[in-house]
Amino acid sequence: MKLLPTDGLGFETDQFGLTTRYQYGFETDKYIKMYPKESVSDPHKSVDPHKSVQNPHKSVNKYSLKKILPSIEKILKIKIGFLKDLNSKPKEKISLLENIRLFKGEKECDLNFAKKLSELGEVFINEAFSVSHRKHASVYLLPKLLKTYYGINFEKEINLLNKFLKTLINADLNTDKRGYNLSTQISVHKKYLRRSVLHPRSSVVLVLGGSKISTKLPLIEKFLKKNVLIILGGGLANTYLKAKDFEIGNSLFEEEILEKIRKIYFPNILIPFDFYVLNKNKVFHRFLGEIKKDDVIYDVGEESLKVFFDEIKKAKALVWNGPLGLVEDKRFESGTFKLIKFLLSLKGKFVLVGGGDTLAFLEKKKLLKKFKNISTGGGAMLEYLAKETLPIFEDE
C-alpha cells in the first residue's frame, strides 16, 4: 500500500480552489492508480482548523474531506474509499484519509502518531510540496519510517526553484554599489513626488507582497547579498515604510519587527511611492508624504507600477509571491491585476509565480493556466529559496 499526501485539498475557507489544487497532484495519483495494491491519499488542507475555530470538535464536518470524494472520483475516474480515522481498514483500491490536521499528534510532530499512520502503508509518496516546510508528523516523520519517494509535481516544483536559484549565479555583480536608496528615490516637489531611480541593471527580480514581512525576511536578507532587485508591496511595504519613519496612517504593519528592519541596510529595494487608500469608506489616491493619519493603504498606485515595470523589463528572471494590495476587495485589486497582465506580456524571461493568495487571485481571474511556471507553495517556496533545502530533506 502507498501513502500519498496531497496538499491543500480545501474548500470554503481555502482560497486556492479544491479542483485546481488537486489537479496539481493528479499526475502522481493517476500513476498510483495503475498499481494493483491499495493506496491511501493523505490530504493536507491549507486551513488549520485548530486555529480557525475556537472548538474544532464542533466543526469537524466543516473541515471533513469526505465531501470532496465526488470531485476526486470524477478526476481519477475510480471508486475511492474513505477512512474516517487511523483504525479504519481500506476497502477500495484507493482510499482518502480524513483531514490529517484534525488528528491530535499531526501538528505536534508526535512520533507515536506517525508510527500509527505508517501502519497504513509500506511506501510513502510525498506530493505535498506546499506543506513540506513544516515539521509535522505526516510529512516530516513518515519519511523516517517508510521508504519514501517524491511526487511528479513535487519534483517539478523543486526543479523550478532550482532553475531560478541558478540565475543568481549568473547575476552581474559589477553593479552600482549604491543600490536603491529610499532617500534618493523620493524627492518632494510642491504637492507631488518624483522618482529618481538608480539603475544597477539587476538580472534577477523578486516581487514580494502579502501582509507579513517577517515570514519573508530571511529570503530578503539572503537576496540582498546578491545582485537581486527586490520589489515590496502590500503589508510588507507598509512595515518597511513605517520602519523608515514614513507616515502610513492606520495601515497594516508589523510593529514587533520594526526595530530589526531599522538595523538592516536595504540596498536594491523598491517600494511603492503612491497608493490607493481608504478613508471613511472613500477611496483616495495619495503619494508618499501625503498619507493622512486616518488613511488605510490598500493598493499600489500607477506611478509606482510604471517604475516597477521599467525595472522588471531589464531582468532575465523574476519570482512573484504575494498580492500587492487587498485583492479580496475589488476596489483594491487593480495593482495586482496590472502586475499580472504585465508579467504575461513579457517575452523570453523566466517568470515563476507562487503562494496561496497569489494563485487564488490568478484562478479567480481565470489567468492561472496562462503562467508556465507555478509553485503551489507559499511558505515552502520562500523557505526553499532562502535556505535551498527543506526540513523533510534532513538526514537524507
C-alpha positions, 0 to 999 in steps of 0.5 A: 500500500502507498501513502500519498499526501496531497496538499491543500485539498480545501474548500470554503475557507481555502482560497486556492480552489479544491479542483485546481489544487488537486489537479496539481497532484493528479499526475502522481495519483493517476500513476498510483492508480495503475498499481494493483495494491491499495493506496491511501491519499493523505490530504493536507488542507491549507486551513488549520482548523485548530486555529480557525475555530475556537472548538474544532470538535464542533466543526469537524464536518466543516473541515471533513474531506469526505465531501470532496470524494465526488470531485476526486472520483470524477478526476481519477475516474475510480471508486475511492474509499474513505477512512474516517480515522487511523483504525479504519481498514481500506476497502477500495483500491484507493482510499482518502484519509480524513483531514490529517490536521484534525488528528491530535499528534499531526501538528505536534510532530508526535512520533507515536502518531506517525508510527500509527499512520505508517501502519497504513502503508509500506511506501510513502509518496510525498506530493505535498510540496506546499506543506513540506516546510513544516515539521509535522508528523505526516510529512516530516516523520513518515519519511523516517519510517517508510521508504519514501519517494517524491511526487511528479509535481513535487519534483517539478516544483523543486526543479523550478526553484532550482532553475531560478536559484541558478540565475543568481549565479549568473547575476552581474555583480559589477553593479552600482554599489549604491543600490536603491536608496529610499532617500534618493528615490523620493524627492518632494516637489510642491504637492507631488513626488518624483522618482529618481531611480538608480539603475544597477541593471539587476538580472534577477527580480523578486516581487514580494507582497502579502501582509507579513514581512517577517515570514519573508525576511530571511529570503530578503536578507539572503537576496540582498547579498546578491545582485537581486532587485527586490520589489515590496508591496502590500503589508510588507511595504507598509512595515518597511515604510513605517520602519523608515519613519514614513507616515502610513496612517492606520495601515497594516504593519508589523510593529514587533519587527520594526526595530530589526528592519531599522538595523538592516541596510536595504540596498536594491529595494523598491517600494511603492511611492503612491497608493490607493487608500481608504478613508471613511469608506472613500477611496483616495489616491495619495503619494508618499508624504501625503498619507493622512493619519486616518488613511488605510493603504490598500493598493499600489498606485500607477506611478509606482507600477510604471517604475516597477515595470521599467525595472522588471523589463531589464531582468532575465528572471523574476519570482512573484509571491504575494498580492500587492494590495487587498485583492479580496476587495475589488476596489483594491485589486487593480495593482495586482491585476496590472502586475499580472497582465504585465508579467504575461506580456513579457517575452523570453524571461523566466517568470515563476509565480507562487503562494496561496493568495497569489494563485487564488487571485490568478484562478479567480481571474481565470489567468492561472493556466496562462503562467508556465511556471507555478509553485503551489507553495507559499511558505515552502517556496520562500523557505526553499529559496532562502535556505535551498533545502527543506526540513523533510530533506534532513538526514537524507 
